[in-house]
Amino acid sequence: MLSLADFKEKQIIICFTTEGQKLSFKNDNLIISDKEDKTVLQATCHKIYSVWIVGSTTLTSGILERSKKFGFSLYLMSQSHKLYGLWSSATEGNFLLRQKQYAYKDLGIATYLVQNKIANQRELLKTIRGKDKDTKAAIAKMNLYQDQAMQATDLQTLLGLEGVSSRLYFSLWYADIGWMGRKPRTKTDILNTILDIGYTYLFNIIECMLNLYGFDLYLGVYHKCFYQRKSLVCDIVEPFRCIIDKQVRTAYHLKQFQPDDFREEKGQFFLKIEKNKEYTKWLIQSILEHKEDIFIYTQEYYRCFMRSKQISEYPVFKIKD
């Protein structure tokens, strides 16, 4: 399996076919060229972790063959960043891991994931300067929610605690941006649209991580089975959502996103094609700053799960100030 030392050298390659970019190969090097056939990027396949293609494309047998040979995944996304295709490079045949997954019925791992998420939300609220009484009260409440999550004995209680904590957190974290509530995938406002894009990128990276070990991605420990939903990826994403939350708030204050960067269509907001690269750059950068944390977390999660460790021994992700 991939070691941390090897992983540090790996790259995520993004090709924007919406801007006329093209993929090709020369020997064992991937080349991205622009409309004038000038080379934009060249990378050895040995160092590729995954390739994301934004926009329409045609896949050849050459790229599929190299994906399997060098162990990188291909993600195909529409210009609105919706994933429509995946060619996965996953570890196959880890039947012992899957046996343990299918046999696991406890709530313990789910409680640890939720409390880790709440802890990171609370830590972000603590970084707000000049906190008013509402923010201070929310931080105290989230301490209580975190404790209650660890003591939850049923899934509905856990879902309720996560929901009330997230609503409180978002209302204060994005209070100065005009927060109107989290509405996944509806694109009813600019902020939700940006969060959807960032969470999608985070989801893709964590999916690649879990594929390294051969998990059944559709069998979660917190998100229950639902047709064609990769519930385990949804689970492991939870403690890391704060990375995107923090970056989006920072980008707002740095004026890195503007209303004019979006187009409205039938009550939905979409990022303009010419802004794809710009937004992808600062969203991906925030994730890559934590790529080693995500790798180590996933590796330790796998080891703890395989060895049936106590919940207290499972990894915890702590957002950096």
C-alpha positions as CSV (number, residue, x, y, z in Angstrom):
1,M,0.0,0.0,0.0
2,L,1.0,3.6,-0.5
3,S,3.3,5.0,2.2
4,L,3.3,8.5,3.6
5,A,6.7,9.2,2.0
6,D,5.4,8.2,-1.4
7,F,2.2,10.1,-0.9
8,K,4.0,13.3,-0.2
9,E,5.3,13.2,-3.8
10,K,1.9,12.6,-5.4
11,Q,0.0,15.3,-7.3
12,I,-3.6,16.0,-8.2
13,I,-3.8,17.0,-11.8
14,I,-6.8,19.2,-13.0
15,C,-7.6,19.6,-16.7
16,F,-10.1,22.3,-17.6
17,T,-11.5,21.2,-21.0
18,T,-14.0,24.0,-20.6
19,E,-11.1,26.3,-21.5
20,G,-9.9,24.2,-24.4
21,Q,-7.3,22.2,-22.5
22,K,-6.4,18.7,-23.7
23,L,-4.9,15.6,-22.2
24,S,-2.2,13.5,-23.9
25,F,0.7,11.2,-23.0
26,K,4.3,11.0,-24.1
27,N,6.0,7.9,-22.8
28,D,5.0,7.8,-19.2
29,N,4.3,11.6,-18.9
30,L,0.9,13.2,-18.8
31,I,0.8,16.5,-20.7
32,I,-1.9,19.1,-20.5
33,S,-1.9,21.6,-23.5
34,D,-4.0,24.6,-24.3
35,K,-5.9,25.6,-27.4
36,E,-2.7,26.5,-29.2
37,D,-1.2,23.2,-28.3
38,K,1.3,24.8,-25.9
39,T,2.2,22.7,-22.9
40,V,0.5,24.0,-19.7
41,L,1.7,21.2,-17.5
42,Q,3.8,18.0,-17.7
43,A,3.9,15.4,-15.0
44,T,5.3,11.9,-14.7
45,C,2.6,9.3,-14.2
46,H,4.6,7.9,-11.2
47,K,3.7,11.0,-9.2
48,I,0.0,11.3,-10.1
49,Y,-2.5,10.6,-7.3
50,S,-5.6,11.5,-9.3
51,V,-6.7,13.4,-12.5
52,W,-9.8,15.6,-12.5
53,I,-11.2,16.6,-15.8
54,V,-13.7,19.5,-15.7
55,G,-15.9,19.6,-18.8
56,S,-16.5,17.3,-21.7
57,T,-13.8,15.0,-22.9
58,T,-13.0,11.8,-24.7
59,L,-11.1,9.1,-22.8
60,T,-8.8,6.8,-24.8
61,S,-7.5,3.4,-23.9
62,G,-4.1,4.9,-23.3
63,I,-5.2,7.0,-20.3
64,L,-7.3,4.1,-18.8
65,E,-4.4,1.8,-19.2
66,R,-2.0,4.2,-17.5
67,S,-4.5,4.8,-14.7
68,K,-4.4,1.1,-13.8
69,K,-0.7,0.8,-14.3
70,F,0.3,3.7,-12.1
71,G,-2.6,3.6,-9.7
72,F,-4.3,7.0,-10.2
73,S,-8.1,7.6,-10.4
74,L,-9.9,9.7,-13.1
75,Y,-12.7,12.0,-12.0
76,L,-15.0,13.4,-14.7
77,M,-16.9,16.6,-13.7
78,S,-19.3,18.8,-15.5
79,Q,-18.6,22.5,-15.9
80,S,-20.8,23.0,-12.8
81,H,-18.5,20.6,-10.9
82,K,-21.0,17.7,-10.7
83,L,-19.3,14.3,-10.9
84,Y,-20.6,12.3,-13.8
85,G,-18.0,9.7,-14.2
86,L,-15.3,7.9,-12.3
87,W,-12.5,5.5,-13.4
88,S,-11.2,4.3,-10.0
89,S,-7.9,2.8,-9.1
90,A,-8.8,0.9,-6.0
91,T,-7.3,-1.9,-3.9
92,E,-9.2,-5.0,-4.8
93,G,-9.7,-8.3,-2.9
94,N,-9.4,-7.0,0.7
95,F,-12.1,-9.4,1.7
96,L,-11.1,-9.4,5.4
97,L,-11.7,-5.7,5.6
98,R,-15.1,-6.0,3.9
99,Q,-16.1,-8.9,6.2
100,K,-15.4,-6.6,9.2
101,Q,-17.4,-3.8,7.5
102,Y,-20.4,-6.0,7.0
103,A,-20.3,-7.4,10.5
104,Y,-20.0,-4.0,12.2
105,K,-23.3,-2.9,13.8
106,D,-22.2,-0.6,16.6
107,L,-22.7,3.2,17.0
108,G,-19.3,3.9,18.5
109,I,-17.4,5.0,15.4
110,A,-20.4,7.2,14.3
111,T,-20.3,9.0,17.7
112,Y,-16.6,9.7,17.4
113,L,-17.0,11.1,13.9
114,V,-19.8,13.5,15.0
115,Q,-18.0,14.7,18.1
116,N,-14.9,15.3,16.0
117,K,-17.0,17.4,13.6
118,I,-18.6,19.4,16.4
119,A,-15.2,20.0,18.0
120,N,-13.8,21.5,14.8
121,Q,-16.9,23.7,14.4
122,R,-16.5,24.9,17.9
123,E,-12.8,25.6,17.4
124,L,-13.5,27.7,14.3
125,L,-16.1,29.8,16.3
126,K,-13.4,30.5,18.9
127,T,-11.2,32.1,16.2
128,I,-13.8,34.9,15.5
129,R,-12.5,38.2,16.8
130,G,-14.6,40.3,19.1
131,K,-17.0,37.5,19.9
132,D,-20.5,38.7,20.9
133,K,-22.6,37.1,23.6
134,D,-24.4,34.9,21.1
135,T,-21.1,33.4,19.8
136,K,-19.8,32.8,23.3
137,A,-23.1,31.1,24.2
138,A,-22.9,29.0,21.1
139,I,-19.4,27.8,22.0
140,A,-20.6,26.7,25.4
141,K,-23.6,24.9,23.8
142,M,-21.4,23.1,21.4
143,N,-19.2,21.8,24.3
144,L,-22.4,20.3,25.6
145,Y,-23.4,18.9,22.2
146,Q,-20.0,17.3,21.8
147,D,-20.3,15.5,25.2
148,Q,-23.9,14.4,24.4
149,A,-22.7,13.0,21.1
150,M,-20.2,10.7,22.8
151,Q,-23.0,9.5,25.1
152,A,-25.6,9.0,22.3
153,T,-27.2,5.5,22.3
154,D,-29.2,5.7,19.1
155,L,-28.7,7.1,15.6
156,Q,-31.6,9.5,15.7
157,T,-30.2,11.2,18.8
158,L,-26.8,11.5,17.1
159,L,-28.4,12.9,13.9
160,G,-30.3,15.4,16.0
161,L,-27.2,16.6,17.8
162,E,-25.2,17.0,14.6
163,G,-28.1,18.9,13.0
164,V,-28.7,21.4,15.8
165,S,-25.0,22.0,16.2
166,S,-24.4,22.6,12.5
167,R,-27.3,25.1,12.3
168,L,-26.0,27.1,15.2
169,Y,-22.5,27.0,13.9
170,F,-23.3,28.1,10.3
171,S,-25.6,30.9,11.5
172,L,-22.6,32.5,13.4
173,W,-19.7,31.5,11.2
174,Y,-21.2,33.0,8.1
175,A,-23.3,35.7,9.9
176,D,-21.5,38.6,8.1
177,I,-22.0,36.9,4.7
178,G,-25.8,36.8,4.8
179,W,-26.3,33.2,5.7
180,M,-29.7,31.8,4.7
181,G,-29.3,28.1,5.8
182,R,-27.4,25.1,4.5
183,K,-29.2,23.7,1.4
184,P,-27.0,21.1,-0.2
185,R,-27.0,20.8,-4.0
186,T,-29.9,23.3,-4.5
187,K,-27.6,26.2,-5.5
188,T,-30.2,28.7,-4.2
189,D,-27.5,31.2,-3.2
190,I,-23.9,31.9,-4.0
191,L,-22.5,30.7,-0.6
192,N,-24.2,27.3,-0.8
193,T,-22.9,26.9,-4.4
194,I,-19.3,27.6,-3.3
195,L,-19.6,25.2,-0.3
196,D,-21.0,22.5,-2.7
197,I,-18.0,22.9,-5.0
198,G,-15.5,22.7,-2.0
199,Y,-17.2,19.8,-0.4
200,T,-17.2,17.9,-3.8
201,Y,-13.4,18.4,-4.1
202,L,-12.9,17.2,-0.5
203,F,-15.2,14.2,-1.1
204,N,-13.1,13.2,-4.2
205,I,-9.9,13.3,-2.3
206,I,-11.2,11.2,0.6
207,E,-12.7,8.7,-1.7
208,C,-9.3,8.2,-3.3
209,M,-7.8,7.7,0.2
210,L,-10.4,5.1,1.2
211,N,-9.8,3.3,-2.2
212,L,-6.2,2.7,-1.2
213,Y,-7.3,0.1,1.3
214,G,-10.2,-1.5,-0.4
215,F,-13.2,-0.3,1.7
216,D,-16.7,-0.9,0.4
217,L,-17.5,2.8,0.0
218,Y,-21.2,2.3,0.0
219,L,-21.4,0.9,3.5
220,G,-21.2,3.6,6.1
221,V,-21.1,3.6,9.9
222,Y,-23.0,6.9,10.4
223,H,-24.7,7.6,7.0
224,K,-26.8,4.5,6.4
225,C,-27.0,2.7,3.1
226,F,-28.8,4.5,0.4
227,Y,-28.9,3.5,-3.3
228,Q,-25.7,4.6,-5.1
229,R,-24.6,6.8,-2.2
230,K,-21.0,6.3,-1.0
231,S,-22.0,6.5,2.6
232,L,-18.6,5.7,4.0
233,V,-17.0,8.6,2.2
234,C,-19.8,10.8,3.5
235,D,-18.8,9.6,7.0
236,I,-15.1,10.3,6.8
237,V,-15.7,13.7,5.1
238,E,-17.5,15.0,8.3
239,P,-14.5,15.9,10.5
240,F,-12.8,17.6,7.5
241,R,-15.7,19.9,6.3
242,C,-14.3,22.6,8.5
243,I,-11.3,23.0,6.1
244,I,-13.7,24.2,3.4
245,D,-15.8,26.3,5.8
246,K,-12.7,28.1,7.0
247,Q,-11.4,28.7,3.5
248,V,-14.7,30.1,2.1
249,R,-15.0,32.6,5.0
250,T,-11.3,33.6,4.5
251,A,-11.9,34.0,0.7
252,Y,-14.9,36.2,1.4
253,H,-12.9,38.6,3.6
254,L,-10.1,38.6,1.0
255,K,-12.7,39.4,-1.7
256,Q,-11.8,36.3,-3.7
257,F,-15.4,35.7,-4.7
258,Q,-17.9,38.2,-6.0
259,P,-21.5,38.1,-7.1
260,D,-20.5,38.9,-10.7
261,D,-18.6,35.6,-10.8
262,F,-21.9,33.7,-10.9
263,R,-24.8,33.4,-13.3
264,E,-28.4,32.9,-12.2
265,E,-30.6,30.4,-14.0
266,K,-34.1,29.5,-12.9
267,G,-33.4,30.5,-9.3
268,Q,-30.1,28.7,-9.1
269,F,-26.5,30.1,-9.1
270,F,-23.7,28.6,-11.1
271,L,-20.0,29.6,-11.2
272,K,-19.1,31.1,-14.6
273,I,-16.9,28.8,-16.7
274,E,-14.1,31.4,-16.9
275,K,-13.9,31.5,-13.1
276,N,-13.5,27.7,-12.7
277,K,-9.8,27.7,-12.5
278,E,-9.6,30.7,-10.1
279,Y,-12.0,29.2,-7.6
280,T,-10.6,25.7,-7.9
281,K,-7.1,27.0,-7.1
282,W,-8.0,28.5,-3.7
283,L,-10.4,25.7,-2.7
284,I,-8.0,22.9,-3.6
285,Q,-5.1,24.7,-2.0
286,S,-6.9,24.7,1.4
287,I,-7.4,20.9,1.1
288,L,-3.8,20.2,0.0
289,E,-2.5,22.1,3.0
290,H,-4.0,19.2,5.0
291,K,-3.3,16.4,2.6
292,E,-0.9,14.6,4.9
293,D,-3.3,15.0,7.8
294,I,-6.0,13.3,5.7
295,F,-3.7,10.6,4.6
296,I,-2.5,9.7,8.1
297,Y,-6.1,9.9,9.4
298,T,-7.4,7.5,6.8
299,Q,-4.4,5.2,7.4
300,E,-5.0,5.1,11.1
301,Y,-8.7,4.7,10.7
302,Y,-8.1,1.6,8.6
303,R,-5.6,0.1,11.1
304,C,-8.0,0.8,14.1
305,F,-10.9,-0.7,12.2
306,M,-9.0,-3.8,11.2
307,R,-7.7,-4.4,14.7
308,S,-11.0,-3.6,16.4
309,K,-9.5,-0.9,18.5
310,Q,-11.2,1.1,21.2
311,I,-12.9,4.3,20.0
312,S,-10.5,6.3,22.1
313,E,-7.6,5.0,19.9
314,Y,-9.2,6.2,16.6
315,P,-7.6,9.2,14.9
316,V,-8.9,12.7,15.5
317,F,-8.5,15.6,13.0
318,K,-8.0,19.0,14.6
319,I,-8.4,22.1,12.4
320,K,-5.4,24.4,12.4
321,D,-5.7,28.1,13.5
